[in-house]
Amino acid sequence: MARETPASARSGPPSIANSHASSKPLPARPGTSGTEMLLTTKRRHASEKLQKAQRAERAYKAKKRTAIARADLAESKEHFRKARHHLREGLHMFACVVKSVPYVIGERRESSMQRKQERQRKRDEEKKKRLEERWAAGDNSTRSDSVDAGTTAPEDEAADAEATPAATA
């Protein structure tokens, strides 16, 4: 398929061309005009350019992501530093709270006792008021109950006071 180049088309004097031809044959010319070779070369160059562009793009993205990662790392370090500080403060405050627990319990117990005493005082006042109302109404059954309990009505005290000097005289 390859055509031979005619001897007259060879460059140089015939003696040089013949001596060169006998030692080494000339390369064969391509079968087509250079179009196929040109297309192959262009495709190879385009493929190389594409690979180079892809490598550059990957490098650019990696550099960009690395910068973002560095910023994130610095920010996370700052957050962890603050978290460590806040944890230390929180533990310190919790220790203070634990030390103060007996005082808190004592205060609650004291306020509970005060509320309980206040309720008891109000109940006692209500009972006393009801008894006085019954005595004022003239109910003797409650008067005997109160004598058994050790309490006396004001009228009974006055009557006892009058009876005592007469009994001694």
KOLVOKOL-12300 format. One record per residue: residue number from 1; residue in three letters; y, z, x of N, C-alpha, C, O in turn. Coordinates in pm, whole numbers, padded with zeros to 5 digits, always signed. Each point is the difference from the previous one (the first is absolute). Example, Ala and Ser with C-alpha at 12.3 -4.5 7.8 and 13.67 -1.06 7.14 Angstrom:
REM KOLVOKOL-12300
- i_aa_n_py_n_pz_n_px_ca_py_ca_pz_ca_px_c_py_c_pz_c_px_o_py_o_pz_o_px
- 1_ALA_-00569_+00780_+01319_+00119_+00000_-00089_+00120_+00000_+00090_-00002_+00066_+00104
- 2_SER_+00107_-00138_-00139_+00119_+00006_+00082_+00109_+00073_-00077_+00111_+00017_+00051
END
This chain:
REM KOLVOKOL-12300
- i_aa_n_py_n_pz_n_px_ca_py_ca_pz_ca_px_c_py_c_pz_c_px_o_py_o_pz_o_px
- 1_MET_-00118_+00000_+00080_+00118_+00000_-00080_+00124_+00000_+00084_+00101_-00062_-00035
- 2_ALA_-00108_+00128_+00141_+00117_+00003_+00086_+00015_-00132_+00069_-00097_-00062_+00044
- 3_ARG_+00219_+00020_-00034_+00027_-00126_+00067_+00026_+00026_+00145_+00055_+00103_+00038
- 4_GLU_-00093_-00193_+00039_+00024_+00006_+00145_+00140_-00053_+00025_+00043_-00095_-00065
- 5_THR_+00025_+00154_+00157_+00131_-00050_+00039_-00023_-00116_+00097_-00076_+00015_+00096
- 6_PRO_+00138_-00128_-00120_-00020_-00114_+00091_+00048_+00034_+00141_+00091_+00081_+00017
- 7_ALA_-00151_-00141_+00080_+00031_+00025_+00141_+00143_-00039_+00031_+00062_+00062_+00087
- 8_SER_-00008_-00160_-00153_+00137_-00043_+00028_+00101_+00104_-00051_+00112_+00004_+00050
- 9_ALA_-00150_+00078_-00147_+00091_+00100_-00055_+00003_+00126_+00085_+00087_+00085_-00016
- 10_ARG_-00182_-00076_+00106_-00002_+00118_+00086_+00116_-00007_+00096_+00039_-00108_+00045
- 11_SER_+00015_+00222_-00013_+00115_+00003_+00088_-00043_+00004_+00145_-00111_+00043_+00033
- 12_GLY_+00198_-00089_+00050_-00027_+00006_+00142_-00067_-00127_+00050_-00044_-00084_-00078
- 13_PRO_+00035_+00071_+00211_-00065_-00118_+00058_-00148_+00003_-00031_-00058_+00107_-00018
- 14_PRO_-00002_-00222_+00013_-00141_-00008_-00037_-00090_+00071_+00098_-00107_+00048_-00039
- 15_SER_+00144_-00040_+00161_-00086_+00067_+00096_-00007_+00150_-00029_-00105_+00062_+00014
- 16_ILE_+00217_-00005_-00055_+00003_+00143_-00031_-00073_+00023_-00132_-00076_+00096_-00013
- 17_ALA_+00099_-00182_-00082_-00064_+00015_-00130_-00150_-00013_+00013_-00074_+00075_-00063
- 18_ASN_+00028_-00169_+00145_-00144_-00019_+00016_-00062_+00118_+00073_-00110_+00043_-00034
- 19_SER_+00179_+00010_+00133_-00056_+00114_+00073_-00004_+00123_-00090_-00091_+00082_+00009
- 20_HIS_+00189_-00070_-00093_+00006_+00113_-00091_-00106_-00015_-00108_-00061_+00099_-00042
- 21_ALA_+00040_-00217_-00004_-00097_-00027_-00105_-00140_+00025_+00048_-00085_+00045_-00077
- 22_SER_+00058_-00073_+00200_-00136_+00020_+00049_-00031_+00147_+00019_-00115_+00041_-00015
- 23_SER_+00214_+00039_+00048_-00027_+00142_+00022_+00001_+00080_-00131_-00081_+00092_-00016
- 24_LYS_+00169_-00124_-00078_+00011_+00078_-00123_+00039_-00092_-00114_+00098_-00074_+00012
- 25_PRO_-00172_+00075_-00121_+00035_-00091_-00109_+00122_+00053_-00075_+00023_+00121_-00002
- 26_LEU_+00053_-00206_-00058_+00118_+00038_-00079_-00044_+00059_-00134_-00102_-00041_-00056
- 27_PRO_+00180_+00136_+00005_-00038_+00057_-00129_+00012_-00104_-00110_+00084_-00090_+00006
- 28_ALA_-00168_+00103_-00105_+00001_-00096_-00110_+00116_+00031_-00093_+00035_+00116_-00020
- 29_ARG_+00023_-00217_-00034_+00111_+00017_-00092_-00053_+00039_-00137_-00112_-00036_-00036
- 30_PRO_+00190_+00107_-00039_-00046_+00035_-00134_-00017_-00124_-00085_+00064_-00103_+00021
- 31_GLY_-00153_+00117_-00120_-00031_-00114_-00084_+00112_-00035_-00094_+00014_-00116_-00038
- 32_THR_+00066_+00213_-00002_+00110_-00030_-00092_+00128_+00002_+00079_+00001_+00029_+00120
- 33_SER_+00107_-00061_-00187_+00129_+00008_+00068_+00025_+00146_+00029_-00104_+00064_-00017
- 34_GLY_+00192_+00000_+00048_+00013_+00144_+00031_+00024_+00086_-00122_+00028_+00119_+00015
- 35_THR_-00038_-00173_-00134_+00033_+00074_-00122_-00094_+00119_-00022_+00045_+00111_-00028
- 36_GLU_-00173_-00136_+00043_-00098_+00107_-00023_+00023_+00113_+00101_-00001_+00118_-00035
- 37_MET_+00021_-00158_+00159_+00024_+00098_+00105_+00130_+00075_-00026_+00007_+00122_+00020
- 38_LEU_+00094_-00192_-00064_+00129_+00061_-00030_-00013_+00100_-00115_+00055_+00110_+00006
- 39_LEU_-00127_-00148_-00110_-00020_+00090_-00114_-00077_+00124_+00042_+00033_+00112_-00041
- 40_THR_-00136_-00131_+00124_-00079_+00114_+00048_+00088_+00093_+00082_-00006_+00122_-00015
- 41_THR_+00087_-00180_+00101_+00089_+00080_+00084_+00103_+00075_-00085_+00025_+00118_+00023
- 42_LYS_+00032_-00186_-00121_+00098_+00064_-00088_-00064_+00115_-00078_+00059_+00107_-00016
- 43_ARG_-00182_-00130_-00032_-00070_+00105_-00075_-00027_+00120_+00090_+00018_+00114_-00042
- 44_ARG_-00059_-00140_+00165_-00028_+00107_+00095_+00128_+00079_+00029_-00001_+00123_+00003
- 45_HIS_+00111_-00195_+00019_+00128_+00067_+00026_+00046_+00081_-00122_+00049_+00113_+00013
- 46_ALA_-00066_-00170_-00131_+00039_+00071_-00123_-00085_+00125_-00018_+00050_+00105_-00040
- 47_SER_-00178_-00117_+00069_-00090_+00116_-00010_+00042_+00109_+00099_+00001_+00118_-00034
- 48_GLU_+00033_-00159_+00155_+00045_+00097_+00100_+00130_+00066_-00043_+00018_+00121_+00016
- 49_LYS_+00076_-00202_-00071_+00127_+00055_-00047_-00024_+00098_-00116_+00064_+00105_-00007
- 50_LEU_-00156_-00140_-00082_-00032_+00088_-00112_-00056_+00132_+00050_+00040_+00107_-00046
- 51_GLN_-00134_-00114_+00140_-00058_+00122_+00055_+00107_+00085_+00070_+00002_+00123_-00013
- 52_LYS_+00086_-00190_+00086_+00107_+00071_+00068_+00095_+00065_-00102_+00043_+00114_+00019
- 53_ALA_-00012_-00186_-00126_+00087_+00054_-00105_-00068_+00117_-00070_+00065_+00100_-00032
- 54_GLN_-00195_-00112_+00007_-00073_+00110_-00064_-00002_+00124_+00089_+00016_+00112_-00048
- 55_ARG_-00037_-00134_+00179_+00003_+00114_+00093_+00138_+00065_+00000_+00012_+00122_+00000
- 56_ALA_+00093_-00206_+00001_+00136_+00053_-00001_+00027_+00076_-00129_+00064_+00105_+00001
- 57_GLU_-00113_-00157_-00113_+00019_+00067_-00129_-00074_+00135_-00001_+00055_+00100_-00046
- 58_ARG_-00178_-00099_+00096_-00076_+00126_+00006_+00071_+00100_+00091_+00006_+00119_-00031
- 59_ALA_+00046_-00167_+00143_+00072_+00089_+00093_+00126_+00055_-00066_+00032_+00118_+00015
- 60_TYR_+00040_-00204_-00088_+00122_+00043_-00069_-00033_+00106_-00105_+00066_+00103_-00009
- 61_LYS_-00170_-00131_-00072_-00039_+00096_-00104_-00046_+00131_+00062_+00032_+00108_-00050
- 62_ALA_-00108_-00118_+00158_-00049_+00122_+00067_+00118_+00081_+00054_+00002_+00123_-00012
- 63_LYS_+00096_-00192_+00071_+00117_+00069_+00054_+00079_+00067_-00113_+00045_+00114_+00013
- 64_LYS_-00029_-00186_-00124_+00073_+00053_-00114_-00072_+00121_-00059_+00062_+00103_-00028
- 65_ARG_-00193_-00116_+00010_-00078_+00111_-00056_-00004_+00119_+00095_-00002_+00115_-00043
- 66_THR_+00001_-00143_+00173_+00002_+00108_+00098_+00131_+00078_-00009_+00000_+00123_+00007
- 67_ALA_+00110_-00195_-00024_+00130_+00068_-00014_+00001_+00088_-00125_+00049_+00113_+00003
- 68_ILE_-00104_-00164_-00112_-00007_+00078_-00124_-00090_+00121_+00020_+00031_+00110_-00046
- 69_ALA_-00144_-00131_+00115_-00094_+00111_+00025_+00065_+00107_+00086_-00022_+00119_-00023
- 70_ARG_+00100_-00159_+00122_+00069_+00099_+00084_+00098_+00083_-00082_+00009_+00121_+00015
- 71_ALA_+00065_-00190_-00102_+00095_+00071_-00087_-00074_+00096_-00093_+00044_+00113_-00019
- 72_ASP_-00155_-00158_-00038_-00080_+00087_-00087_-00055_+00119_+00076_-00002_+00111_-00052
- 73_LEU_-00041_-00134_+00175_-00053_+00109_+00083_+00109_+00104_+00027_-00024_+00120_-00010
- 74_ALA_+00143_-00168_+00044_+00110_+00093_+00027_+00035_+00080_-00126_+00024_+00120_+00007
- 75_GLU_-00023_-00188_-00121_+00032_+00067_-00126_-00108_+00102_-00036_+00031_+00110_-00045
- 76_SER_-00156_-00147_+00064_-00109_+00094_-00033_+00002_+00120_+00094_-00029_+00112_-00042
- 77_LYS_+00063_-00135_+00170_+00011_+00113_+00093_+00108_+00096_-00047_-00017_+00122_+00006
- 78_GLU_+00129_-00177_-00052_+00109_+00084_-00049_-00045_+00079_-00123_+00031_+00119_-00013
- 79_HIS_-00103_-00186_-00078_-00049_+00070_-00119_-00097_+00111_+00038_+00006_+00110_-00055
- 80_PHE_-00095_-00137_+00149_-00095_+00101_+00043_+00071_+00117_+00069_-00039_+00115_-00015
- 81_ARG_+00143_-00147_+00091_+00077_+00105_+00066_+00064_+00091_-00106_-00005_+00122_+00010
- 82_LYS_+00066_-00186_-00112_+00060_+00078_-00108_-00106_+00078_-00077_+00021_+00115_-00037
- 83_ALA_-00135_-00179_+00014_-00107_+00067_-00074_-00050_+00122_+00077_-00026_+00105_-00059
- 84_ARG_+00012_-00119_+00190_-00045_+00112_+00082_+00102_+00114_-00009_-00037_+00117_-00012
- 85_HIS_+00165_-00153_+00020_+00106_+00101_-00009_-00004_+00069_-00137_+00008_+00123_-00009
- 86_HIS_-00020_-00202_-00098_-00003_+00057_-00134_-00126_+00083_-00022_+00005_+00103_-00068
- 87_LEU_-00116_-00146_+00124_-00123_+00078_-00012_+00017_+00135_+00069_-00040_+00103_-00054
- 88_ARG_+00098_-00105_+00173_+00023_+00124_+00073_+00091_+00093_-00080_-00026_+00120_-00011
- 89_GLU_+00134_-00176_-00046_+00090_+00081_-00082_-00072_+00055_-00122_+00017_+00116_-00036
- 90_GLY_-00097_-00201_-00028_-00074_+00042_-00119_-00097_+00112_+00031_-00011_+00096_-00076
- 91_LEU_-00060_-00108_+00188_-00094_+00105_+00038_+00073_+00131_+00032_-00047_+00108_-00034
- 92_HIS_+00161_-00120_+00100_+00080_+00120_+00031_+00044_+00068_-00130_-00011_+00122_-00014
- 93_MET_+00062_-00201_-00080_+00046_+00057_-00126_-00117_+00059_-00079_+00014_+00104_-00065
- 94_PHE_-00129_-00169_+00072_-00118_+00052_-00069_-00042_+00134_+00060_-00040_+00091_-00073
- 95_ALA_+00049_-00079_+00204_-00032_+00127_+00065_+00096_+00109_-00047_-00042_+00114_-00023
- 96_CYS_+00169_-00148_+00008_+00097_+00097_-00051_-00035_+00042_-00143_+00013_+00116_-00037
- 97_VAL_-00057_-00213_-00043_-00039_+00030_-00138_-00120_+00094_-00001_-00003_+00096_-00077
- 98_VAL_-00095_-00125_+00162_-00120_+00084_+00006_+00037_+00142_+00040_-00055_+00096_-00054
- 99_LYS_+00148_-00082_+00148_+00043_+00134_+00041_+00070_+00073_-00115_-00005_+00123_-00008
- 100_SER_+00071_-00199_-00080_+00079_+00060_-00107_-00080_+00021_-00129_+00055_+00051_-00097
- 101_VAL_-00180_-00089_+00094_-00081_+00011_-00122_-00003_+00143_-00053_+00016_+00018_-00121
- 102_PRO_-00036_+00085_+00204_-00002_+00136_-00056_+00130_+00036_-00072_-00003_+00070_-00102
- 103_TYR_+00115_-00115_+00153_+00128_+00029_-00064_+00011_-00071_-00135_+00050_+00056_-00097
- 104_VAL_-00096_-00180_+00093_+00004_-00077_-00125_-00089_+00067_-00104_+00039_+00015_-00116
- 105_ILE_-00158_+00024_+00158_-00092_+00066_-00092_+00059_+00132_-00048_-00007_+00033_-00119
- 106_GLY_+00066_+00043_+00211_+00063_+00127_-00038_+00113_-00020_-00100_+00013_+00077_-00095
- 107_GLU_+00068_-00180_+00117_+00110_-00027_-00092_-00052_-00037_-00138_+00052_+00046_-00101
- 108_ARG_-00155_-00129_+00097_-00057_-00037_-00129_-00061_+00121_-00070_+00016_+00018_-00121
- 109_ARG_-00084_+00064_+00197_-00060_+00121_-00057_+00109_+00091_-00056_-00014_+00056_-00109
- 110_GLU_+00123_-00041_+00184_+00111_+00085_-00044_+00064_-00054_-00127_+00027_+00076_-00093
- 111_SER_-00002_-00207_+00088_+00061_-00057_-00121_-00095_+00011_-00118_+00044_+00021_-00113
- 112_SER_-00172_-00034_+00137_-00098_+00016_-00107_+00001_+00143_-00052_-00006_+00023_-00121
- 113_MET_+00013_+00073_+00212_+00005_+00141_-00040_+00127_+00027_-00081_-00005_+00072_-00100
- 114_GLN_+00117_-00128_+00142_+00125_+00021_-00073_-00009_-00059_-00140_+00044_+00063_-00097
- 115_ARG_-00100_-00183_+00085_-00015_-00061_-00133_-00093_+00085_-00087_+00025_+00020_-00118
- 116_LYS_-00132_+00028_+00179_-00097_+00082_-00073_+00066_+00130_-00047_-00019_+00042_-00114
- 117_GLN_+00097_+00022_+00201_+00068_+00124_-00037_+00104_-00024_-00109_+00017_+00081_-00091
- 118_GLU_+00051_-00195_+00101_+00100_-00034_-00102_-00066_-00020_-00136_+00049_+00049_-00101
- 119_ARG_-00163_-00120_+00099_-00072_-00020_-00125_-00049_+00136_-00056_+00009_+00025_-00120
- 120_GLN_-00060_+00060_+00208_-00049_+00132_-00043_+00114_+00084_-00056_-00017_+00068_-00101
- 121_ARG_+00134_-00072_+00167_+00116_+00075_-00047_+00043_-00049_-00139_+00032_+00081_-00087
- 122_LYS_-00032_-00214_+00067_+00037_-00055_-00131_-00100_+00043_-00107_+00039_+00033_-00111
- 123_ARG_-00168_-00035_+00145_-00102_+00043_-00097_+00017_+00148_-00034_-00012_+00039_-00117
- 124_ASP_+00039_+00042_+00218_+00021_+00143_-00025_+00122_+00023_-00088_-00003_+00085_-00089
- 125_GLU_+00110_-00161_+00113_+00119_+00013_-00083_-00030_-00040_-00144_+00046_+00066_-00093
- 126_GLU_-00123_-00172_+00074_-00037_-00044_-00135_-00084_+00107_-00070_+00023_+00030_-00118
- 127_LYS_-00118_+00028_+00190_-00083_+00106_-00059_+00086_+00119_-00040_-00014_+00055_-00109
- 128_LYS_+00104_-00016_+00199_+00087_+00114_-00026_+00089_-00027_-00121_+00020_+00087_-00084
- 129_LYS_+00032_-00209_+00076_+00087_-00038_-00110_-00077_+00004_-00132_+00051_+00049_-00100
- 130_ARG_-00176_-00101_+00101_-00081_+00002_-00121_-00033_+00144_-00042_+00005_+00033_-00118
- 131_LEU_-00037_+00051_+00215_-00029_+00139_-00032_+00122_+00071_-00059_-00011_+00073_-00097
- 132_GLU_+00127_-00097_+00158_+00123_+00062_-00051_+00030_-00048_-00141_+00047_+00078_-00083
- 133_GLU_-00072_-00206_+00055_+00023_-00052_-00134_-00095_+00066_-00099_+00039_+00033_-00112
- 134_ARG_-00164_-00013_+00153_-00096_+00066_-00089_+00039_+00146_-00023_-00011_+00050_-00112
- 135_TRP_+00056_+00017_+00216_+00041_+00140_-00015_+00123_+00010_-00090_+00014_+00093_-00079
- 136_ALA_+00075_-00192_+00094_+00119_+00001_-00083_-00037_-00026_-00146_+00066_+00049_-00090
- 137_ALA_-00171_-00125_+00068_-00045_-00029_-00136_-00074_+00120_-00059_-00021_+00005_-00121
- 138_GLY_-00018_+00091_+00205_-00065_+00120_-00049_-00151_-00011_-00003_-00064_+00068_-00080
- 139_ASP_+00007_-00147_+00160_-00145_-00017_+00006_-00057_+00109_+00090_+00020_-00003_+00121
- 140_ASN_-00091_+00102_-00181_-00052_+00114_+00075_-00127_-00033_+00077_-00032_+00067_+00098
- 141_SER_-00040_-00168_-00140_-00126_-00032_+00069_+00027_-00042_+00144_-00079_+00031_+00090
- 142_THR_+00185_-00099_-00069_+00032_-00040_+00137_+00052_+00118_+00079_-00014_+00004_+00122
- 143_ARG_+00075_+00093_-00192_+00052_+00117_+00068_-00113_+00084_+00058_+00011_+00051_+00111
- 144_SER_-00118_-00039_-00184_-00113_+00077_+00052_-00068_-00075_+00114_-00049_+00061_+00095
- 145_ASP_+00047_-00193_-00104_-00055_-00080_+00110_+00084_+00017_+00125_-00052_+00010_+00111
- 146_SER_+00182_-00007_-00130_+00087_+00012_+00116_-00008_+00139_+00060_+00020_+00015_+00120
- 147_VAL_-00049_+00086_-00200_-00016_+00135_+00052_-00125_+00005_+00085_-00001_+00064_+00105
- 148_ASP_-00105_-00131_-00151_-00123_-00007_+00078_+00025_-00072_+00132_-00058_+00033_+00103
- 149_ALA_+00143_-00133_-00109_+00027_-00078_+00120_+00096_+00072_+00092_+00014_-00039_+00116
- 150_GLY_+00054_+00145_-00162_+00090_+00075_+00085_+00144_-00039_-00017_+00084_+00042_+00079
- 151_THR_-00051_-00120_-00179_+00139_-00037_-00023_+00044_+00066_-00129_-00081_+00018_-00091
- 152_THR_+00207_+00016_+00081_+00053_+00063_-00120_+00122_-00074_-00045_+00071_-00062_+00080
- 153_ALA_-00047_+00068_-00209_+00118_-00065_-00056_+00120_+00089_+00023_-00017_+00121_+00020
- 154_PRO_+00138_-00174_-00021_+00119_+00082_+00021_+00015_+00109_-00106_+00047_+00110_+00032
- 155_GLU_-00085_-00137_-00158_+00011_+00101_-00105_-00097_+00114_+00027_+00032_+00116_-00025
- 156_ASP_-00152_-00149_+00077_-00099_+00101_+00031_+00050_+00090_+00112_-00024_+00121_-00002
- 157_GLU_+00092_-00178_+00098_+00051_+00079_+00111_+00106_+00098_-00050_+00005_+00115_+00044
- 158_ALA_+00078_-00163_-00137_+00103_+00088_-00056_-00065_+00112_-00082_+00043_+00115_+00006
- 159_ALA_-00146_-00149_-00081_-00071_+00101_-00081_-00071_+00098_+00091_-00001_+00120_-00029
- 160_ASP_-00057_-00166_+00137_-00068_+00088_+00094_+00101_+00094_+00066_-00030_+00117_+00025
- 161_ALA_+00148_-00168_+00004_+00102_+00081_+00065_+00047_+00112_-00094_+00025_+00112_+00045
- 162_GLU_-00013_-00140_-00175_+00041_+00102_-00096_-00111_+00101_-00022_+00025_+00119_-00018
- 163_ALA_-00148_-00168_+00019_-00114_+00090_-00027_-00028_+00090_+00119_-00049_+00111_-00021
- 164_THR_+00074_-00150_+00135_-00033_+00077_+00119_+00083_+00129_+00007_-00059_+00105_+00025
- 165_PRO_+00190_-00106_-00045_+00074_+00126_+00006_-00039_+00094_-00115_+00001_+00122_+00018
- 166_ALA_-00035_-00174_-00132_-00039_+00084_-00113_-00135_+00063_+00025_-00023_+00114_-00041
- 167_ALA_-00062_-00182_+00106_-00134_+00053_+00027_+00008_+00110_+00103_-00081_+00093_-00004
- 168_THR_+00174_-00100_+00094_+00013_+00103_+00103_+00072_+00122_-00054_-00020_+00109_+00054
- 169_ALA_+00100_-00120_-00155_+00079_+00111_-00051_-00073_+00087_-00094_+00056_+00098_-00049
END
